[in-house]
């Protein structure tokens, strides 16, 4: 890590990048469902299909994106290009609102957006190192959620006067600010070997060599974690769009504003929980936090079925802030634990996010068809049951990874992933 570089300046630029990328990295997100339902009069199943196809494009691109971040030393440029691509693709939706153009634009947006998580995590690791990584990821997520809350609040207020299409203009403004923030991160502050999970363990500046990519398939704890991540997002991804659809059906004119209220409520709760993970996860255990994120989802799904009152739905959405706030901050930390000194952190992170995307893609399709066949309550119960299965697998099969966080680097030439050691214990 470049010791002569002002980490404070790099950290502040990274704070700003996380804040402004919050709106860009998710593209239109749940607002797309509201826009297509209320403005274009699409059916729920068709909306779910479009969102799933877009997510599938992200699945195809995710692991290669992680490998690209591992390989490139132009991480800032890659992130900036991805931000521009997502914005252009999203702004095309109101111009070409028929089925095929929306499918294409959302596929492009999802494929580009998958660059952000591994790139931001890699830059954070390359600047701050393993010792401060948990705290830095917690800070990243804090600014990310704060950015989401501000953007959602602005979208909700603006939609009252200008309608649902205002979210497209807001996305463009956030994209410009995110580009400035990304380019403000000093290039010389990033240690690109450390950014992929390697240590400088030798003399004369020599680095360990990366393990083979096959470590992803032979690391049992990583595979178990990926399964749990699939189930988390299979449960979680469709819940907010379903809530948005219920709110929009009750009051078309207020659908976008009520969706913004849900997002703001959740994001405000995510901030302290992301901070909690950054401050306490290394002491309390990484697995415990991940298990708590899984257990929140069955509770949330059940509570959604009790009332259609908008205030109740927004209130229950606070639980999304607990689960998603914990998950967003803890999952890069667990991957970093498992890939410590393997040199495959970013491709492993990309692979886990691929698993996340698979769950999200299946979630919206599953929920759409359950809603059509059995109603919204049945969909929420189904999604909650999926998360309960994930919690059982996590409890019984996933080892605690925190123990690797403070291990000394292995001698040069012995770069075996720490996950292999965990699996053997």
Beta strands, then each sheet from edge to edge (+ up, - down):
end
